[in-house]
Structures are given as C-alpha cells and as structure tokens.
Amino acid sequence: MRVLEDIKIIGMGAAGEGTLTGEARDAIAAADVVIGSNRLLDAAKRIRSTADGKAVAFDEADVSDVRIGMLEEDFPDEVKRRLVAKSLDGAERPDLICAWKAEAIRDAILAHPGERICVLFSGDTGFYSGAAGLGALLKEREIPFSLLPGISSVQLFSAALREPWESWKLVSAHGRAIVPYMEVEQGRDTLFLTGGSWTVEALCRSLCDAGCGSAGICVGSELGGADEAIFSGTVEEAAKRTFPALSVMLVRGTGKADDARDGELPAPFLLPDEAFIRGNVPMTKQEVRAAILLALAPKPDDVIWDIGAGTGSVSVELARHPAGKAVYAVEYNAEAIRLIRENAGRFIRGRWKRENVTEDGQTEALEERRVPVTEKAPLEGTPDERIEMAEEGESAGKEKAARLVVVSGKAPDVCSFLPMPDAVFIGGSSGRLKDILDVVFEKNPNCRVVVSAILTETLSEAAAYFSTADIPYAVTQVAVSRSAEVSGRHMMKADNPVWIVCGGMRG
C-alpha cells in the first residue's frame, strides 16, 4: 500500500525561478512528480539536473477511479504507465504533468501515491492564487500539504518603485467581474493585477469613461525579468498605449476626476444631499437613502427598478453601488427626468456612456425614449430594441458593468417592457401602488420590494397588499432631526418621518 506524501504547493514568484526561494528550489529538485502550467514546468526543467523529461498533458478521466489507499496494481493502465517514467539513460525522472485546474491537479496527485509531488503556481500562494482552491480540495480528501510562498508581483513592483506597498489597495482583475471606477479610492493608491480581458489598456479606458483620465498611474511590466519596464503618466496616456500581458498597474489616489463634484474621485459611499441638483422635485434624503439601500440589499448581477425616481438620488446611489447589474429609473415628470440626467452625469458617467446613442447615431451620456402610457402602444422603436440598448453595452474589459437607464413614462404601464427585477424601490406611485406591485410580482414572485411612505394611507395600502397576498413584510420608521442655529444657540428641527415597508423574499 502506497500512501500520499506531504504535497508541496509552491509559489514560483512573479519572475519564475529567478525569484524562487531556496526551500522551494530544493523541493522541486527532489520531486518525483511536478505539476503545473507549461510555462512553470519549463522553469522546473531548468532547475532539475534531469531536465530533459517530456511534459505530458493530464486527462482527468485517466484517474477518475483512483482513490487514497488504492493498491498500485489496481490503477488504470494509463496511470500505471505514468507512475514510473524513464529517461534515455534508464534513470528515473519526474513526471511533468501539465495541469492548472484544481480538480485536475487533485486527480493527478491521487494518481501518484507515495511520490514526492510539487505543484507549481505563479506568484505567491497566498495572494489571488489557485493554491487556495487546490488547498480546499486537498483538505476535503485529508491529503497533507505544505505551502511554500513566492515573491509576488506586488513586492517586485514595490521594490522597483522604491516605495512601500502596505497602504495600497490590492485588486485582482484576472478572471473577475469588476467595475474599475468603483475600486479606485480617493486618497489611497490602488494596485490592479491585470489579466484576461482586463488588460492595462482596457482598465484605463474604463477609468477614462468614468472621468478618471487625469489620475496618475504607474505600470510595471515583465517585473523581475530582463525586459522589466516601468511606465509613469496618467490614466488617459496609458489608455493609448499597449502593455505586455504580464503587467500590474497602480492608480494614484490623489488623481482628479474630470467631472466629479469638487474635482475629486468620488468615494463609493453615500453622497451628501447637497451633492445632488434638486430643483423643485422631491428628493429622498441621505439617511432615508441609507435605510433603503440596506433594505434592498443589492447583490451582484441584480436588476433593480426605481419607480418614481424623482431627482434620481436613489438610482444614482444604486448605480454607484459595487453590486448590481442595471438600475432602471422610471419617471414621467419632465423636470425630474432632466435632473436624473444631470445628477447621473456628475457621478456615474462611465456606466452607461458606451451603449446609449442618439437617433442620428451620436454617442450621448444618457438616452431618453418617450414611452406611451397605454399598455398596448409600443415604444418608439420596438420594446426589444429599447431593452437591448439598455443592456448590450460592455465595458472595455468585456465585463458587464453597473449602469443607469432612464425610462420616461408612468408606472406600471412602462414596466412590462423592462427586464425581470430582482429588487424594486417604489418612492412614488401616483396612486397606483397596487397596480405597480401586481406587475412587479407577476414579473418575479420572489422579488424584494421596498416602499417608502410619508402618508399613512400609503403605509396602510402597502401593508394591506402584502398581508392579503401573504407576502412577509416589515415596517421601519426613519425619523431624522438636525441641529439648527437659532439666535446663537442650537435646537433640533425634525424632518417628516418616513415609513419604509420591505416585503417579499430573494430567490
């Protein structure tokens, strides 16, 4: 019976064997089996004295029946063939197995019980590494393993810039859906690990669309290698260049956004009331917006409706939120629609600029199409065309980004043309609350709905609807008082209390 040895999971560092630790180098040199990508296996070959072995691709099906404790004579024939491979002079050499998915690596390990196994990952095993997923699978099988960390690109970049990285915000864009604008924080440098469709150029184009083109940036390419290069400039300048795939970029937190309020990068927190252009349209106050966002609890890929959007304060906050796929602001008042456009343009330009165009084909910050108030009348263009315009655009990195779309018309008539909502906020219903709720729950019976009410009649109507429909709900009252100076002294002045009725469940 051959038992599994302690598996060595090795971080090869950002520069391959050049930055490999001595312990990791010794482990690779003594290994019977080395598993990793072709690039990392090439580095392993150079480390070993018997470096002329042939790397073989690993098929998960070859070891589908191999389990801990299985006798070697019971292994499938293909696995037996790989257990001992000979070099030209007859001496044993390691199997070099090309595998990078955690499940395939685990199965390769199971196929080699009793062997000294090294698994290679690029960078550091504790920093956005595939080692985490593999470690979880090995723990499930109670397979012993050790982690041998490597020197990451963050450390190499920090050394190249000759500045500490302890205060940087670290964001991996490799294989992850992100909104670059939302990751950049005012007053703090943000380091992006690039990868896949999120190249340096793609990230910079996305940041430019969000009004951050003048922010300072440093890009490190081929770090630790002979072709190492450092670029310093602005986001806008970097967007026009081409960088190697193995690059990291640091966005300086002191950069200025082109059109944001006070010329600063907006932070991903609730905006103050004075940040919004209000006009003569009612606006949901900051404290109430906070309670509404908590009640809506937006999740990644959520489609959210804001019915009776008013000035757009709630819609803007939702569109700026890291979670959420699309926000549809439904409003029929012409002045309110104008204010939504202006308020959105100050803080979330980059989220919808790409997909919206005017009738003559010119790009426009936010497109409006007049929606008729009758259920049977079509939109200007077809409903499908209207929804496609709201959803088809992709960011420069080919990832869906949160966006805001204004729907000009009365609810619930226009709601039939909208995609199924995951969450809905109703801030104004024009006396048609029941009809709106009927449409919402017809679209999605598991939708989470939040209704704000300043009138007791609206509160009663919402509570009665949820009770009659046997939909669980809860009511919260938000009562806010603010200090005001009176004759050199201070007193508290109360705003009208607001009831927040939260009903429904999330599927």
C-alpha positions as CSV (number, residue, x, y, z in Angstrom):
1,M,0.0,0.0,0.0
2,R,1.5,3.3,-1.1
3,V,0.4,6.4,0.9
4,L,0.2,10.0,-0.1
5,E,3.3,12.1,0.9
6,D,3.1,15.7,2.0
7,I,2.3,17.7,-1.1
8,K,4.5,20.8,-1.7
9,I,2.4,23.7,-3.2
10,I,5.0,26.2,-4.4
11,G,4.6,29.8,-5.4
12,M,7.1,30.4,-8.2
13,G,7.1,34.1,-7.8
14,A,6.4,36.7,-10.5
15,A,9.8,36.1,-12.2
16,G,9.9,32.3,-12.2
17,E,13.0,30.5,-10.9
18,G,14.9,33.8,-10.6
19,T,12.9,34.7,-7.5
20,L,12.3,31.2,-6.2
21,T,13.1,30.6,-2.5
22,G,15.9,28.1,-1.6
23,E,13.4,25.8,0.1
24,A,11.2,25.7,-3.0
25,R,14.1,25.1,-5.3
26,D,15.3,22.2,-3.2
27,A,11.7,20.7,-3.2
28,I,11.5,20.9,-7.0
29,A,14.9,19.3,-7.4
30,A,13.9,16.3,-5.1
31,A,10.4,15.8,-6.6
32,D,9.3,12.7,-8.3
33,V,6.3,14.5,-9.9
34,V,5.9,18.1,-10.8
35,I,2.6,19.6,-11.7
36,G,1.9,23.0,-13.2
37,S,1.4,25.0,-16.4
38,N,3.7,24.6,-19.3
39,R,5.5,27.9,-18.5
40,L,6.1,26.8,-14.9
41,L,7.2,23.3,-16.0
42,D,9.8,24.8,-18.2
43,A,11.2,26.6,-15.2
44,A,11.1,23.4,-13.2
45,K,13.1,21.6,-16.0
46,R,15.8,24.2,-15.8
47,I,16.1,23.7,-12.0
48,R,16.5,19.9,-12.2
49,S,19.6,18.2,-13.4
50,T,17.5,15.6,-15.3
51,A,15.7,18.3,-17.2
52,D,15.1,16.5,-20.5
53,G,11.9,14.8,-19.5
54,K,8.8,15.2,-21.6
55,A,5.8,17.1,-20.2
56,V,2.5,15.3,-20.7
57,A,-1.0,16.8,-20.6
58,F,-3.1,15.2,-17.8
59,D,-6.5,13.9,-18.6
60,E,-8.9,14.0,-15.6
61,A,-10.6,10.8,-16.9
62,D,-7.4,8.8,-16.6
63,V,-7.7,8.9,-12.8
64,S,-11.4,9.1,-12.2
65,D,-11.3,5.8,-10.3
66,V,-8.1,6.4,-8.3
67,R,-8.7,6.9,-4.6
68,I,-6.5,7.2,-1.5
69,G,-5.4,3.8,-0.3
70,M,-5.9,2.0,-3.7
71,L,-3.3,-0.6,-4.4
72,E,-1.0,0.3,-7.3
73,E,-1.8,-2.9,-9.2
74,D,-5.4,-1.8,-9.3
75,F,-4.7,1.6,-11.0
76,P,-5.9,2.1,-14.6
77,D,-3.3,1.2,-17.2
78,E,-2.7,4.8,-18.3
79,V,-2.0,5.8,-14.7
80,K,0.4,2.8,-14.3
81,R,2.3,4.0,-17.3
82,R,2.8,7.4,-15.8
83,L,3.8,6.3,-12.3
84,V,7.4,5.5,-13.4
85,A,8.9,7.1,-16.5
86,K,12.4,6.6,-17.6
87,S,14.9,8.9,-19.3
88,L,17.1,7.8,-22.1
89,D,19.8,6.5,-19.8
90,G,17.3,4.5,-17.7
91,A,17.4,6.6,-14.6
92,E,14.1,7.6,-13.0
93,R,12.9,11.1,-13.9
94,P,9.9,13.0,-12.6
95,D,6.6,13.0,-14.4
96,L,6.0,16.6,-15.6
97,I,2.2,16.9,-15.7
98,C,0.7,19.9,-17.4
99,A,-2.4,20.8,-15.4
100,W,-3.7,24.0,-13.9
101,K,-7.3,23.4,-12.8
102,A,-7.7,22.5,-9.2
103,E,-9.7,19.4,-9.8
104,A,-7.3,18.1,-12.5
105,I,-4.3,18.7,-10.1
106,R,-6.0,16.9,-7.3
107,D,-6.7,13.9,-9.5
108,A,-3.1,13.9,-10.7
109,I,-2.0,13.8,-7.1
110,L,-4.3,10.9,-6.3
111,A,-2.7,9.0,-9.3
112,H,0.8,9.3,-7.8
113,P,0.5,8.0,-4.2
114,G,3.9,7.5,-2.5
115,E,5.6,10.0,-4.8
116,R,7.2,13.3,-3.8
117,I,4.9,15.8,-5.5
118,C,5.4,19.5,-6.2
119,V,2.6,21.7,-7.5
120,L,3.6,25.0,-9.1
121,F,1.6,28.2,-9.1
122,S,2.8,31.6,-10.4
123,G,3.3,34.4,-7.9
124,D,2.7,33.9,-4.2
125,T,0.5,31.1,-2.9
126,G,-1.4,33.4,-0.5
127,F,-2.2,36.2,-3.0
128,Y,-5.0,35.6,-5.5
129,S,-3.5,32.2,-6.2
130,G,-5.0,29.0,-7.4
131,A,-3.4,27.4,-4.4
132,A,-6.4,28.4,-2.3
133,G,-8.8,26.3,-4.4
134,L,-6.5,23.4,-4.5
135,G,-5.9,23.5,-0.8
136,A,-9.6,23.3,-0.2
137,L,-9.9,20.2,-2.3
138,L,-6.9,18.5,-0.6
139,K,-8.4,19.2,2.8
140,E,-11.6,17.5,1.7
141,R,-9.6,14.4,1.0
142,E,-7.4,14.8,4.1
143,I,-4.4,15.0,1.8
144,P,-1.4,16.6,3.7
145,F,0.2,19.6,2.0
146,S,2.6,22.5,2.7
147,L,2.7,25.9,1.2
148,L,6.0,27.4,0.0
149,P,5.3,31.1,-0.8
150,G,6.9,33.0,-3.6
151,I,7.7,36.6,-4.2
152,S,4.7,38.3,-5.8
153,S,4.4,41.0,-8.5
154,V,3.3,43.4,-5.8
155,Q,6.5,43.0,-3.9
156,L,8.6,43.3,-7.1
157,F,6.7,46.4,-8.2
158,S,7.0,48.0,-4.8
159,A,10.8,47.4,-4.9
160,A,11.0,48.8,-8.5
161,L,9.2,52.0,-7.4
162,R,11.2,52.1,-4.2
163,E,8.2,52.7,-2.0
164,P,6.2,50.5,0.5
165,W,3.1,48.7,-0.6
166,E,1.5,48.3,2.8
167,S,-1.0,51.1,2.2
168,W,-2.0,50.1,-1.3
169,K,-5.5,48.8,-2.0
170,L,-5.0,45.5,-3.9
171,V,-7.5,44.4,-6.6
172,S,-7.3,41.4,-8.9
173,A,-8.9,41.9,-12.3
174,H,-7.8,38.5,-13.5
175,G,-10.9,36.4,-14.3
176,R,-13.1,38.6,-12.1
177,A,-16.1,40.8,-12.9
178,I,-15.1,44.3,-11.6
179,V,-16.1,47.9,-12.1
180,P,-12.7,49.6,-12.2
181,Y,-14.1,53.0,-11.2
182,M,-15.6,51.6,-8.1
183,E,-12.3,50.1,-7.0
184,V,-10.4,53.4,-7.1
185,E,-10.4,55.3,-3.8
186,Q,-9.7,58.9,-3.2
187,G,-6.5,59.4,-1.1
188,R,-5.3,55.8,-1.5
189,D,-3.3,54.2,-4.2
190,T,-5.0,51.2,-5.9
191,L,-3.0,48.4,-7.5
192,F,-4.7,46.3,-10.2
193,L,-3.4,42.8,-11.1
194,T,-4.3,42.6,-14.8
195,G,-5.3,39.5,-16.6
196,G,-7.6,38.1,-19.3
197,S,-9.8,40.7,-20.9
198,W,-8.8,43.3,-18.2
199,T,-5.5,44.4,-19.7
200,V,-3.9,47.7,-18.6
201,E,-5.3,49.4,-21.7
202,A,-8.9,48.1,-21.0
203,L,-8.8,49.1,-17.4
204,C,-7.5,52.6,-18.3
205,R,-10.2,53.1,-21.0
206,S,-12.9,52.1,-18.4
207,L,-11.4,54.6,-15.9
208,C,-11.3,57.3,-18.6
209,D,-15.0,56.7,-19.3
210,A,-15.7,57.2,-15.6
211,G,-14.0,60.6,-15.6
212,C,-10.7,59.5,-14.0
213,G,-8.4,60.1,-17.0
214,S,-6.2,62.6,-15.3
215,A,-5.4,60.4,-12.3
216,G,-1.7,59.4,-12.0
217,I,-0.7,55.9,-12.9
218,C,2.4,53.6,-12.8
219,V,2.6,50.4,-14.8
220,G,5.1,47.6,-14.2
221,S,5.7,45.1,-16.9
222,E,7.7,41.8,-17.0
223,L,8.8,42.5,-13.4
224,G,11.9,40.8,-12.3
225,G,12.8,39.8,-15.9
226,A,15.3,41.0,-18.4
227,D,12.5,43.1,-20.1
228,E,11.3,44.8,-17.0
229,A,9.8,48.2,-17.7
230,I,8.1,50.9,-15.6
231,F,5.7,53.5,-17.1
232,S,4.6,56.6,-15.3
233,G,2.0,59.0,-16.6
234,T,-1.8,59.5,-16.5
235,V,-4.6,57.0,-17.0
236,E,-5.5,58.8,-20.2
237,E,-2.0,58.4,-21.6
238,A,-1.8,54.7,-20.6
239,A,-5.1,54.0,-22.3
240,K,-3.5,54.9,-25.7
241,R,-0.5,52.5,-25.2
242,T,-0.1,48.8,-25.4
243,F,1.5,46.9,-22.5
244,P,2.7,43.3,-22.1
245,A,0.2,40.8,-20.7
246,L,2.3,40.3,-17.5
247,S,1.7,43.8,-16.1
248,V,0.4,45.4,-12.9
249,M,-0.8,49.0,-12.6
250,L,-1.0,51.4,-9.7
251,V,-3.6,54.2,-9.8
252,R,-2.7,57.1,-7.6
253,G,-5.4,58.1,-5.2
254,T,-4.5,61.8,-5.4
255,G,-5.7,62.0,-9.1
256,K,-8.6,64.2,-10.1
257,A,-11.7,63.1,-11.9
258,D,-12.6,65.1,-14.9
259,D,-16.2,65.9,-14.0
260,A,-16.9,64.7,-10.5
261,R,-18.0,67.0,-7.7
262,D,-15.2,69.3,-6.5
263,G,-12.9,67.7,-9.0
264,E,-12.2,64.7,-6.7
265,L,-12.5,61.0,-7.3
266,P,-15.9,60.1,-5.8
267,A,-15.6,57.6,-3.0
268,P,-18.1,54.6,-3.0
269,F,-20.1,55.9,-0.1
270,L,-23.5,57.6,0.2
271,L,-23.4,61.1,-1.3
272,P,-24.4,64.1,0.8
273,D,-27.8,65.7,-0.1
274,E,-26.1,68.9,-1.3
275,A,-24.2,66.9,-4.0
276,F,-27.5,66.5,-5.9
277,I,-29.2,69.1,-8.1
278,R,-32.7,69.2,-6.7
279,G,-34.8,71.9,-8.4
280,N,-38.4,71.7,-7.4
281,V,-38.6,67.9,-7.4
282,P,-38.9,66.0,-4.1
283,M,-35.7,64.2,-3.1
284,T,-35.1,61.2,-0.8
285,K,-32.8,62.4,2.0
286,Q,-29.4,60.8,2.7
287,E,-30.4,59.0,6.0
288,V,-33.5,57.6,4.3
289,R,-31.5,56.5,1.2
290,A,-29.2,54.6,3.5
291,A,-32.1,52.7,5.0
292,I,-33.5,52.0,1.6
293,L,-30.2,50.6,0.3
294,L,-29.9,48.4,3.4
295,A,-33.4,47.1,2.8
296,L,-32.9,46.5,-0.9
297,A,-29.6,44.7,-0.2
298,P,-28.4,44.6,-3.8
299,K,-26.4,41.6,-4.9
300,P,-24.1,41.1,-7.9
301,D,-26.0,40.9,-11.2
302,D,-29.2,42.2,-9.7
303,V,-31.6,44.1,-11.9
304,I,-33.2,46.9,-9.9
305,W,-36.1,49.2,-10.6
306,D,-36.5,52.6,-9.0
307,I,-40.1,53.7,-9.6
308,G,-40.9,57.3,-9.1
309,A,-37.2,58.2,-9.3
310,G,-37.6,61.9,-8.7
311,T,-34.2,63.6,-8.7
312,G,-32.6,60.2,-9.2
313,S,-30.8,60.2,-5.8
314,V,-31.7,56.6,-5.0
315,S,-31.0,55.5,-8.6
316,V,-27.6,57.2,-8.6
317,E,-26.7,55.6,-5.2
318,L,-27.7,52.2,-6.5
319,A,-25.8,52.6,-9.8
320,R,-22.7,53.6,-7.8
321,H,-23.0,50.5,-5.6
322,P,-20.4,47.8,-6.2
323,A,-23.2,45.2,-6.5
324,G,-26.0,45.3,-9.1
325,K,-26.1,44.9,-12.9
326,A,-28.5,47.5,-14.0
327,V,-30.7,50.2,-12.5
328,Y,-33.9,51.3,-14.3
329,A,-35.2,54.7,-13.1
330,V,-38.9,55.1,-14.0
331,E,-40.1,58.7,-14.1
332,Y,-42.7,60.6,-16.1
333,N,-42.1,64.2,-14.9
334,A,-40.1,66.1,-17.5
335,E,-38.2,68.2,-14.9
336,A,-37.4,65.2,-12.8
337,I,-36.0,63.3,-15.9
338,R,-33.8,66.3,-16.6
339,L,-32.5,66.2,-13.0
340,I,-31.8,62.5,-13.2
341,R,-29.7,63.1,-16.3
342,E,-27.8,65.9,-14.6
343,N,-27.2,64.1,-11.3
344,A,-26.2,60.8,-13.1
345,G,-23.8,62.8,-15.3
346,R,-21.9,64.1,-12.3
347,F,-21.2,60.8,-10.6
348,I,-21.7,57.7,-12.9
349,R,-20.8,58.8,-16.4
350,G,-18.8,55.7,-17.2
351,R,-21.6,53.2,-16.5
352,W,-23.9,53.9,-19.4
353,K,-22.0,56.1,-21.8
354,R,-21.0,53.3,-24.1
355,E,-24.3,51.8,-25.0
356,N,-26.6,54.8,-25.4
357,V,-26.8,56.7,-28.7
358,T,-28.9,59.4,-30.2
359,E,-31.2,58.9,-33.2
360,D,-28.5,60.1,-35.6
361,G,-26.0,57.6,-34.1
362,Q,-24.0,60.0,-32.0
363,T,-22.9,58.9,-28.5
364,E,-24.9,60.6,-25.7
365,A,-24.4,60.4,-22.0
366,L,-28.0,59.1,-21.3
367,E,-30.6,58.3,-23.9
368,E,-34.3,59.0,-23.4
369,R,-37.1,57.5,-25.3
370,R,-40.7,58.6,-24.7
371,V,-42.8,55.7,-23.5
372,P,-46.6,55.8,-24.1
373,V,-48.8,55.5,-21.0
374,T,-51.1,52.8,-22.6
375,E,-50.2,49.2,-22.2
376,K,-50.7,48.2,-25.8
377,A,-48.8,51.1,-27.5
378,P,-45.2,50.2,-28.4
379,L,-42.2,52.2,-27.5
380,E,-40.5,54.4,-30.1
381,G,-38.8,51.5,-31.8
382,T,-39.7,48.1,-30.5
383,P,-39.6,47.1,-26.8
384,D,-36.9,44.6,-27.6
385,E,-34.8,47.3,-29.2
386,R,-35.2,49.5,-26.2
387,I,-34.1,46.9,-23.7
388,E,-31.2,45.9,-25.9
389,M,-29.9,49.4,-25.9
390,A,-30.0,49.3,-22.1
391,E,-28.1,46.0,-21.8
392,E,-25.9,45.4,-24.8
393,G,-23.0,47.7,-23.9
394,E,-20.0,46.2,-22.3
395,S,-17.1,47.8,-20.6
396,A,-13.7,47.9,-22.2
397,G,-12.8,44.8,-20.3
398,K,-15.8,42.8,-21.8
399,E,-17.4,42.6,-18.3
400,K,-20.9,43.8,-17.6
401,A,-20.8,47.0,-15.6
402,A,-23.4,48.5,-13.4
403,R,-25.4,51.2,-15.3
404,L,-28.4,53.5,-15.0
405,V,-31.1,53.7,-17.6
406,V,-33.9,56.3,-17.5
407,V,-37.3,55.1,-18.6
408,S,-39.6,58.0,-19.4
409,G,-43.2,57.1,-18.7
410,K,-45.7,56.2,-16.0
411,A,-45.6,53.0,-13.9
412,P,-46.8,50.4,-14.1
413,D,-47.5,50.9,-17.9
414,V,-43.9,51.1,-18.9
415,C,-42.8,48.3,-16.5
416,S,-43.9,45.5,-18.8
417,F,-41.1,46.4,-21.2
418,L,-38.4,46.1,-18.5
419,P,-36.4,43.0,-17.7
420,M,-37.4,41.0,-14.7
421,P,-36.3,42.8,-11.5
422,D,-34.5,41.2,-8.5
423,A,-35.3,44.2,-6.3
424,V,-37.6,47.2,-6.6
425,F,-37.8,50.5,-4.8
426,I,-41.1,52.4,-5.0
427,G,-40.6,56.1,-4.0
428,G,-43.7,57.4,-5.8
429,S,-46.7,55.6,-7.2
430,S,-49.2,58.4,-8.2
431,G,-52.0,56.5,-6.6
432,R,-51.3,53.2,-8.4
433,L,-49.3,51.3,-5.8
434,K,-51.4,48.1,-6.1
435,D,-51.1,48.0,-9.9
436,I,-47.4,48.5,-9.7
437,L,-47.0,45.7,-7.1
438,D,-49.1,43.4,-9.2
439,V,-46.8,43.9,-12.2
440,V,-43.7,43.5,-10.0
441,F,-44.7,40.2,-8.5
442,E,-46.1,38.9,-11.8
443,K,-42.6,39.5,-13.3
444,N,-40.8,37.9,-10.3
445,P,-42.8,36.3,-7.4
446,N,-39.5,36.3,-5.3
447,C,-38.7,40.0,-5.9
448,R,-37.7,42.1,-2.8
449,V,-39.8,45.3,-2.8
450,V,-39.1,48.4,-0.7
451,V,-41.8,51.1,-0.5
452,S,-41.2,54.5,1.1
453,A,-44.2,56.3,2.5
454,I,-44.8,59.7,4.1
455,L,-48.6,59.3,4.1
456,T,-50.3,56.9,6.5
457,E,-52.6,56.0,3.6
458,T,-49.7,54.8,1.6
459,L,-48.3,52.8,4.6
460,S,-51.7,51.2,5.1
461,E,-52.1,50.3,1.4
462,A,-48.7,48.7,1.2
463,A,-49.2,46.7,4.4
464,A,-52.6,45.6,3.3
465,Y,-51.3,44.4,-0.1
466,F,-48.5,42.3,1.5
467,S,-50.9,40.9,4.1
468,T,-53.6,40.0,1.5
469,A,-51.0,38.4,-0.8
470,D,-49.5,36.5,2.1
471,I,-46.1,38.1,1.5
472,P,-43.9,38.6,4.5
473,Y,-43.1,42.2,5.2
474,A,-41.6,44.5,7.9
475,V,-42.0,48.3,8.5
476,T,-39.3,50.6,9.7
477,Q,-39.8,54.3,10.6
478,V,-37.0,56.7,9.9
479,A,-37.2,59.9,11.9
480,V,-34.4,62.4,11.4
481,S,-33.7,65.6,13.3
482,R,-30.9,68.1,12.5
483,S,-29.4,70.8,14.6
484,A,-30.1,74.4,13.5
485,E,-28.7,77.6,14.9
486,V,-31.3,80.0,16.4
487,S,-30.1,83.3,18.0
488,G,-26.6,81.9,18.6
489,R,-27.9,78.7,20.1
490,H,-28.8,75.4,18.6
491,M,-32.1,73.4,18.5
492,M,-33.2,70.3,16.7
493,K,-35.5,70.5,13.7
494,A,-37.3,67.4,12.6
495,D,-37.9,66.2,9.1
496,N,-41.1,64.4,8.3
497,P,-40.9,60.8,9.4
498,V,-40.7,58.2,6.6
499,W,-42.0,54.7,6.8
500,I,-40.0,52.0,4.9
501,V,-42.1,48.9,4.1
502,C,-39.9,46.0,3.0
503,G,-41.8,43.0,1.5
504,G,-41.0,39.8,-0.4
505,M,-38.1,37.4,-0.5
506,R,-35.0,37.0,-2.6
507,G,-34.8,33.9,-4.7
